[in-house]
Amino acid sequence: MTDTDESYDFDLFVIGAGSGGVRAARMSAQHGARVAVAEQQYLGGTCVNVGCVPKKLFVYAASFHHEFTSAVGFGWQVPPASFDWSVLRDNKNTEIARLNGIYANLLDNAGVKLFSARAVIEGPHEVLVDGQKITCRYILVCTGGQPYVPDFPGSEHVITSDQAFFLDELPEVITVVGGGYISVEFAGIFNGLGVETHLVYRGPLFLKQFDQDLRSNLAEQMQEKGIHLHFDTDINSILKQGDSLVSTLSDGSSLDSRLIMYATGRKPNVESLGLEKTAVRIDDRGAVVVDDKFQTDEPSIYAIGDVIGRVELTPVAIQEGMILAANLFDNGDAIMDYDFIPTAVFSQPNLGTVGYTEQQARELFGKVEIYRSKFSPLKETLGGGADKILMKLIVDTETDRVVGCHMLGEGAGEIIQGLAVAIKAGATKSDFDATVGIHPSAAEEFVTMRVPI
């Protein structure tokens, strides 16, 4: 347990009550620190309110379209389905409000003082919040990020994912712009909810940080589901004509939509925080510069999560918060390990991955073995769908260690999460081969692939 410093009002003042900030605050308090948190918007941050959680609820909703179609082949007589956007949106809002309450209770039960107001840094050991000047031994900045929309003619007509969660009604036609998680996931959501969906991306293929095989196969399956993909294309301008938004594309063509959603990246929330009153540095991307212990150039100020621009995933921010709390208040000396972090794209079908892509592994290890399997899931045989599952293992030939594990298909996120434990622990291909599969399951394919391609 830490020794508190009574010369300050608090031992730790956290700016931002997202997943990382809340975890850092709670763990620090459990280690004996006197902790306060300031949040000007909503508890839980982006993930809980306009990110992971509501997005996953929308993915579930969109997936029922495929489920209803598949059910007929299994003997179910399904009447014509209808969808009410307002029911989904309002039920989602109710669930998020419940989660906001849970976060408030977690902080309260941990003894953390919550300020529902904006906090501004006044110096290395001082913040101004709700009209009060508060002194603190340490300040933790975890203000996350916000959607970025480039400036171009007509950009004022677009929305971001933040607004997409609260639409009054669904459009008949939507254009989604971008090539990352958010754009791909929302394209699947809108398409599954019956909206004519166009995805525009300036690159040759979306999800550039993922394995090429999975990316290309996902693109094929999205097109089969009716999503219109426009690669190597950008929007030059947007003109509002009545209820329509007409986009002029870089190839000279035009696209008529009722709504245009930009998912072209996020930028760290660092404006008007008062960082200029300290020695804290901001890099070229707008992210707070920290060392391996999350300490800024101002020794009393730390930062974690999306605002430092390392791995912008909720579980990563949570882990960073736990490490920082232990280091500051429980004699810890840990450094965050960013290797073999699993992640998933909740596209339709899902994409899950841990470790290196084939290209990365070849560059890093030189000689690798690739195991690949593509097949129709059992559910599709009677359901009549066209979905395919793609699984891939990347093995370092010299050590036999599995250094990459990738899956495209239903349940990919759930399956990869389990396999990530083995990959992180250093499992070899021989370990996979010696593991008995669960039959019949898709996951058993990971332990039955024997011949490299």
Wavefront OBJ file of the C-alpha trace (Angstrom):
o trace
v 0.000 0.000 0.000
v 1.213 3.497 -0.793
v 2.117 6.263 1.602
v -0.180 9.200 0.906
v 1.234 12.698 0.634
v -0.982 14.969 2.719
v 0.609 18.088 1.249
v -1.588 17.530 -1.828
v -5.374 17.324 -2.059
v -5.051 14.028 -3.961
v -2.279 11.592 -4.757
v -3.633 11.050 -8.277
v -5.914 13.184 -10.391
v -7.218 11.414 -13.503
v -8.491 13.468 -16.429
v -10.879 11.304 -18.437
v -13.108 8.483 -17.183
v -12.793 6.099 -20.102
v -11.935 2.443 -19.622
v -8.244 3.154 -18.996
v -8.817 6.085 -16.684
v -11.417 4.304 -14.593
v -9.216 1.220 -14.207
v -6.166 3.302 -13.252
v -8.225 5.252 -10.728
v -9.779 2.170 -9.134
v -6.539 0.221 -8.907
v -4.672 3.229 -7.502
v -7.337 3.678 -4.843
v -7.125 -0.012 -3.957
v -3.382 0.468 -3.468
v -4.188 3.162 -0.903
v -3.926 6.334 -2.983
v -6.341 9.230 -2.661
v -7.773 9.527 -6.160
v -10.055 11.883 -8.071
v -11.404 11.634 -11.616
v -12.823 14.371 -13.826
v -15.090 13.520 -16.757
v -16.889 16.239 -18.704
v -18.992 14.003 -20.943
v -19.889 10.415 -20.077
v -18.476 7.642 -17.931
v -16.854 4.784 -19.787
v -15.456 6.930 -22.580
v -15.685 6.162 -26.274
v -15.839 2.386 -25.897
v -18.916 2.266 -23.706
v -20.823 5.159 -25.223
v -19.957 5.566 -28.916
v -17.607 2.687 -29.612
v -17.109 -0.982 -28.878
v -20.219 -1.725 -26.820
v -22.992 -0.041 -28.845
v -21.195 -1.099 -32.048
v -21.329 -4.756 -30.990
v -25.031 -4.432 -30.144
v -25.641 -3.050 -33.642
v -23.625 -5.922 -35.150
v -25.883 -8.403 -33.367
v -28.919 -6.601 -34.753
v -27.570 -6.637 -38.297
v -26.663 -10.332 -38.068
v -30.282 -11.382 -37.619
v -30.873 -10.683 -41.306
v -28.614 -13.621 -42.186
v -30.018 -15.759 -39.360
v -33.591 -15.366 -40.581
v -32.552 -16.395 -44.088
v -30.592 -19.423 -42.866
v -33.389 -20.607 -40.583
v -35.567 -21.708 -43.504
v -33.152 -24.487 -44.449
v -33.429 -25.846 -40.905
v -37.209 -26.137 -41.093
v -38.268 -22.826 -39.595
v -41.077 -20.956 -41.280
v -40.018 -17.346 -40.939
v -42.606 -14.680 -41.753
v -41.485 -11.580 -43.628
v -39.170 -9.775 -41.242
v -39.457 -6.092 -40.440
v -37.039 -3.884 -38.582
v -37.652 -0.891 -36.324
v -34.537 1.258 -35.960
v -36.007 3.305 -33.126
v -36.436 0.195 -30.955
v -32.794 -0.817 -31.428
v -31.503 2.719 -30.896
v -33.586 3.333 -27.759
v -32.846 -0.066 -26.231
v -29.161 0.568 -26.886
v -29.422 3.925 -25.128
v -31.019 2.267 -22.112
v -28.252 -0.324 -21.912
v -25.518 2.314 -22.183
v -27.161 4.341 -19.413
v -27.087 1.207 -17.251
v -23.375 0.775 -17.939
v -22.739 4.447 -17.112
v -24.297 3.774 -13.719
v -22.105 0.726 -13.203
v -18.986 2.788 -13.879
v -20.142 5.420 -11.386
v -20.692 2.725 -8.767
v -17.276 1.198 -9.415
v -15.594 4.535 -8.765
v -17.713 5.258 -5.719
v -17.136 1.816 -4.200
v -13.384 2.246 -4.706
v -13.467 5.563 -2.850
v -12.641 7.650 -5.901
v -13.928 11.221 -5.971
v -15.758 11.944 -9.236
v -16.001 15.431 -10.739
v -18.559 15.584 -13.542
v -16.855 18.564 -15.140
v -13.992 19.558 -17.400
v -10.517 19.591 -15.856
v -7.704 21.845 -17.081
v -4.089 21.485 -16.037
v -2.769 24.610 -14.320
v 0.716 23.304 -13.629
v 2.702 20.162 -12.827
v 0.706 19.549 -9.635
v -2.478 21.552 -10.091
v -5.753 21.259 -11.988
v -8.757 23.512 -12.264
v -12.076 21.678 -12.200
v -15.596 22.908 -11.552
v -14.210 26.270 -10.416
v -11.863 24.667 -7.892
v -8.087 24.601 -7.911
v -6.950 21.164 -6.784
v -3.421 20.080 -5.988
v -2.238 16.567 -6.782
v 0.947 14.570 -6.529
v 0.416 13.029 -9.947
v -1.801 13.871 -12.910
v -2.916 11.185 -15.360
v -4.130 12.237 -18.810
v -6.372 9.667 -20.491
v -8.669 11.803 -22.582
v -8.836 9.387 -25.514
v -9.454 10.454 -29.078
v -12.115 11.807 -31.373
v -13.105 11.176 -34.997
v -11.137 13.039 -37.624
v -12.767 14.360 -40.808
v -10.561 16.012 -43.452
v -11.492 19.468 -44.657
v -12.812 19.517 -48.231
v -15.726 21.140 -50.112
v -18.929 19.841 -48.536
v -17.309 18.192 -45.505
v -19.813 20.002 -43.272
v -22.522 17.642 -44.553
v -20.987 14.419 -43.242
v -21.391 12.629 -39.917
v -19.014 10.413 -37.945
v -19.646 7.216 -36.009
v -20.430 9.359 -32.946
v -23.611 10.605 -34.629
v -24.394 7.270 -36.316
v -25.381 5.752 -32.973
v -28.181 8.298 -32.504
v -29.767 8.743 -35.938
v -33.432 9.716 -35.986
v -33.974 7.255 -38.816
v -31.998 5.017 -41.125
v -31.228 6.390 -44.582
v -32.206 4.549 -47.742
v -28.641 4.856 -49.069
v -25.455 5.526 -47.136
v -21.832 6.069 -48.116
v -19.227 5.072 -45.538
v -15.738 6.497 -46.081
v -12.595 4.902 -44.653
v -10.622 1.677 -44.517
v -10.269 0.830 -40.821
v -12.229 -1.036 -38.171
v -15.025 1.498 -37.884
v -15.797 1.891 -41.582
v -15.794 -1.853 -42.269
v -17.930 -2.639 -39.237
v -20.491 0.081 -39.939
v -20.724 -0.920 -43.594
v -21.754 -4.384 -42.410
v -24.151 -2.950 -39.841
v -25.991 -0.658 -42.241
v -26.133 -3.316 -44.952
v -27.513 -5.884 -42.513
v -30.202 -3.432 -41.401
v -31.407 -3.044 -44.976
v -29.618 0.121 -46.076
v -28.038 0.284 -49.527
v -24.410 0.644 -48.486
v -21.364 1.974 -50.316
v -17.872 1.833 -48.823
v -15.362 4.279 -50.287
v -11.670 3.904 -49.507
v -8.708 5.664 -51.069
v -6.440 2.593 -50.818
v -6.492 -0.618 -52.881
v -7.923 -2.707 -50.011
v -9.162 -1.931 -46.508
v -7.741 -3.064 -43.110
v -4.127 -2.664 -44.229
v -2.727 -3.756 -40.836
v -4.258 -7.240 -41.197
v -3.207 -10.312 -43.154
v -3.703 -9.978 -46.913
v -5.598 -13.261 -47.259
v -8.181 -12.253 -44.690
v -8.592 -8.789 -46.153
v -9.221 -9.998 -49.697
v -11.571 -12.781 -48.597
v -13.535 -10.375 -46.408
v -13.908 -7.981 -49.334
v -15.295 -10.805 -51.488
v -17.814 -11.858 -48.855
v -18.931 -8.289 -48.176
v -19.605 -7.822 -51.881
v -21.574 -11.069 -51.935
v -23.742 -9.630 -49.159
v -24.540 -6.631 -51.338
v -22.100 -4.004 -50.059
v -20.721 -1.815 -52.846
v -16.950 -1.432 -52.444
v -15.168 1.495 -54.098
v -11.412 1.027 -53.651
v -8.691 3.378 -54.906
v -11.343 6.059 -54.664
v -11.831 9.205 -52.620
v -14.481 11.898 -52.328
v -13.396 15.236 -53.780
v -16.514 17.185 -52.865
v -20.056 16.835 -51.585
v -23.050 18.842 -52.767
v -26.369 18.847 -50.922
v -29.342 18.652 -53.283
v -32.619 18.488 -51.407
v -32.577 15.323 -49.283
v -29.645 13.903 -51.211
v -25.897 14.267 -50.833
v -24.081 13.991 -54.151
v -20.424 13.013 -53.891
v -17.986 13.723 -56.682
v -15.458 10.888 -56.630
v -11.794 10.974 -57.573
v -12.438 8.762 -60.615
v -14.782 11.383 -62.033
v -18.012 9.561 -61.201
v -20.650 10.663 -58.697
v -22.485 8.882 -55.908
v -25.919 9.854 -54.596
v -26.564 9.121 -50.899
v -28.931 10.196 -48.162
v -26.168 10.059 -45.546
v -22.367 10.055 -45.619
v -20.380 8.768 -42.654
v -16.645 9.420 -42.389
v -14.459 6.971 -40.479
v -11.089 8.278 -41.602
v -9.152 7.965 -38.380
v -9.112 9.511 -34.943
v -6.966 12.154 -33.310
v -5.942 12.457 -29.646
v -7.949 14.755 -27.394
v -5.260 17.179 -26.225
v -6.697 20.584 -27.064
v -7.356 23.060 -24.248
v -6.041 20.696 -21.562
v -3.462 23.168 -20.355
v -0.535 20.989 -21.375
v 1.280 24.063 -22.656
v 1.704 25.117 -19.026
v 3.893 22.074 -18.453
v 6.854 20.325 -20.054
v 4.597 17.728 -21.706
v 5.423 17.204 -25.400
v 3.030 16.427 -28.243
v 4.293 14.497 -31.281
v 3.565 15.077 -34.972
v 0.387 12.982 -34.758
v -0.943 15.049 -31.872
v -0.305 12.292 -29.321
v 1.170 12.817 -25.856
v 4.799 11.647 -25.723
v 5.516 9.199 -22.873
v 8.292 6.788 -21.935
v 8.003 3.063 -21.199
v 6.452 3.855 -17.803
v 3.889 6.269 -19.336
v 5.668 9.269 -17.849
v 5.736 12.501 -19.860
v 8.576 14.999 -19.922
v 6.839 16.551 -16.920
v 7.759 14.043 -14.158
v 4.456 14.404 -12.280
v 2.259 13.930 -15.366
v 1.482 10.575 -16.988
v -0.713 9.500 -19.904
v -2.241 6.238 -21.139
v -4.732 4.997 -23.727
v -5.602 6.414 -27.125
v -4.170 9.818 -26.238
v -0.628 8.374 -26.447
v -1.337 6.792 -29.845
v 0.305 3.401 -29.329
v -2.206 0.541 -29.628
v -5.641 2.135 -29.647
v -7.691 -0.680 -28.158
v -9.790 -0.615 -24.987
v -8.183 -3.682 -23.346
v -4.756 -2.158 -23.979
v -5.733 1.054 -22.174
v -7.075 -1.017 -19.275
v -3.834 -2.977 -19.031
v -1.810 0.230 -19.206
v -3.893 1.656 -16.375
v -3.336 -1.386 -14.181
v 0.420 -1.304 -14.771
v 0.663 2.401 -14.058
v -1.336 2.124 -10.823
v 0.917 -0.664 -9.553
v 4.067 1.201 -10.572
v 3.023 4.431 -8.856
v 1.430 3.074 -5.710
v 2.429 -0.566 -5.158
v 6.183 -0.591 -5.788
v 5.711 -2.020 -9.275
v 8.287 -1.809 -12.031
v 6.452 -3.312 -15.003
v 6.587 -2.272 -18.640
v 3.649 -2.854 -20.969
v 4.221 -5.710 -23.408
v 2.647 -4.833 -26.757
v 3.582 -8.099 -28.486
v 0.895 -10.604 -29.494
v -2.112 -8.447 -28.655
v -5.235 -10.113 -30.088
v -7.870 -8.048 -31.836
v -11.044 -8.522 -33.838
v -12.980 -6.643 -36.469
v -16.693 -7.233 -35.990
v -17.370 -7.250 -39.669
v -19.727 -9.788 -41.217
v -18.157 -12.280 -41.081
v -15.895 -11.473 -38.139
v -12.146 -11.181 -38.472
v -9.875 -12.155 -35.568
v -6.105 -12.125 -35.345
v -3.138 -12.387 -33.016
v 0.543 -12.081 -33.888
v 2.206 -11.368 -37.205
v 0.732 -11.323 -40.679
v 2.372 -13.508 -43.318
v 4.204 -10.536 -44.800
v 5.430 -9.310 -41.403
v 6.595 -12.789 -40.408
v 8.544 -13.300 -43.644
v 10.303 -9.979 -43.142
v 11.065 -10.658 -39.475
v 11.877 -14.364 -39.364
v 12.973 -15.062 -42.916
v 11.839 -18.657 -43.275
v 8.263 -19.404 -42.234
v 5.671 -22.097 -42.838
v 2.111 -21.124 -43.725
v -0.869 -23.312 -42.877
v -4.135 -22.286 -44.483
v -7.638 -23.711 -44.601
v -10.758 -22.335 -46.267
v -14.113 -24.086 -46.025
v -17.870 -23.668 -45.734
v -19.073 -23.843 -42.125
v -21.477 -26.670 -41.307
v -24.239 -24.188 -40.556
v -24.179 -22.939 -44.149
v -24.764 -26.406 -45.643
v -28.443 -26.359 -44.696
v -28.735 -22.591 -44.287
v -27.812 -22.053 -47.922
v -25.481 -19.145 -47.266
v -22.272 -18.364 -49.097
v -20.110 -17.508 -46.084
v -16.677 -19.110 -45.943
v -14.287 -19.569 -43.042
v -10.604 -18.849 -43.568
v -8.010 -19.935 -41.000
v -4.303 -19.353 -41.123
v -1.282 -20.195 -38.976
v 2.138 -18.581 -39.420
v 5.030 -20.659 -38.017
v 8.646 -19.626 -37.508
v 10.454 -22.563 -39.147
v 13.548 -22.300 -36.979
v 11.746 -22.481 -33.605
v 8.443 -24.123 -34.632
v 6.699 -21.347 -32.713
v 3.314 -20.171 -33.987
v 3.845 -16.459 -34.495
v 0.597 -15.620 -36.251
v -2.952 -16.926 -35.947
v -5.724 -15.501 -38.109
v -9.381 -16.281 -38.740
v -12.196 -14.924 -40.872
v -15.601 -16.351 -40.014
v -18.391 -16.499 -37.474
v -17.072 -16.383 -33.909
v -13.558 -15.396 -34.968
v -13.148 -12.990 -32.067
v -14.181 -15.604 -29.500
v -11.925 -18.303 -30.963
v -8.870 -16.088 -31.386
v -9.174 -14.833 -27.809
v -8.691 -18.389 -26.547
v -5.854 -19.142 -28.928
v -4.158 -15.849 -28.007
v -3.297 -17.329 -24.606
v -1.403 -20.147 -26.305
v 0.303 -17.818 -28.792
v 1.352 -15.438 -26.018
v 2.718 -18.372 -24.022
v 4.894 -19.439 -26.973
v 2.968 -22.442 -28.276
v 4.613 -24.343 -31.125
v 3.034 -25.968 -34.129
v 3.806 -29.295 -32.453
v 1.697 -28.154 -29.476
v -1.172 -27.375 -31.825
v -0.773 -30.781 -33.528
v -0.810 -32.577 -30.164
v -4.049 -30.864 -29.096
v -7.273 -32.815 -29.606
v -9.952 -30.878 -31.437
v -13.598 -30.397 -30.501
v -15.773 -32.013 -33.142
v -17.751 -30.839 -34.969
v -16.541 -27.260 -34.596
v -14.858 -24.746 -36.835
v -12.173 -24.148 -34.224
v -10.851 -27.723 -34.486
v -9.400 -26.818 -37.869
v -6.662 -24.895 -36.067
v -5.320 -28.140 -34.580
v -5.786 -30.362 -37.628
v -3.897 -28.408 -40.308
v -0.846 -30.547 -41.104
v 0.498 -29.631 -44.544
v 1.938 -26.158 -45.135
v 1.076 -24.408 -48.374
l 1 2 3 4 5 6 7 8 9 10 11 12 13 14 15 16 17 18 19 20 21 22 23 24 25 26 27 28 29 30 31 32 33 34 35 36 37 38 39 40 41 42 43 44 45 46 47 48 49 50 51 52 53 54 55 56 57 58 59 60 61 62 63 64 65 66 67 68 69 70 71 72 73 74 75 76 77 78 79 80 81 82 83 84 85 86 87 88 89 90 91 92 93 94 95 96 97 98 99 100 101 102 103 104 105 106 107 108 109 110 111 112 113 114 115 116 117 118 119 120 121 122 123 124 125 126 127 128 129 130 131 132 133 134 135 136 137 138 139 140 141 142 143 144 145 146 147 148 149 150 151 152 153 154 155 156 157 158 159 160 161 162 163 164 165 166 167 168 169 170 171 172 173 174 175 176 177 178 179 180 181 182 183 184 185 186 187 188 189 190 191 192 193 194 195 196 197 198 199 200 201 202 203 204 205 206 207 208 209 210 211 212 213 214 215 216 217 218 219 220 221 222 223 224 225 226 227 228 229 230 231 232 233 234 235 236 237 238 239 240 241 242 243 244 245 246 247 248 249 250 251 252 253 254 255 256 257 258 259 260 261 262 263 264 265 266 267 268 269 270 271 272 273 274 275 276 277 278 279 280 281 282 283 284 285 286 287 288 289 290 291 292 293 294 295 296 297 298 299 300 301 302 303 304 305 306 307 308 309 310 311 312 313 314 315 316 317 318 319 320 321 322 323 324 325 326 327 328 329 330 331 332 333 334 335 336 337 338 339 340 341 342 343 344 345 346 347 348 349 350 351 352 353 354 355 356 357 358 359 360 361 362 363 364 365 366 367 368 369 370 371 372 373 374 375 376 377 378 379 380 381 382 383 384 385 386 387 388 389 390 391 392 393 394 395 396 397 398 399 400 401 402 403 404 405 406 407 408 409 410 411 412 413 414 415 416 417 418 419 420 421 422 423 424 425 426 427 428 429 430 431 432 433 434 435 436 437 438 439 440 441 442 443 444 445 446 447 448 449 450 451 452 453
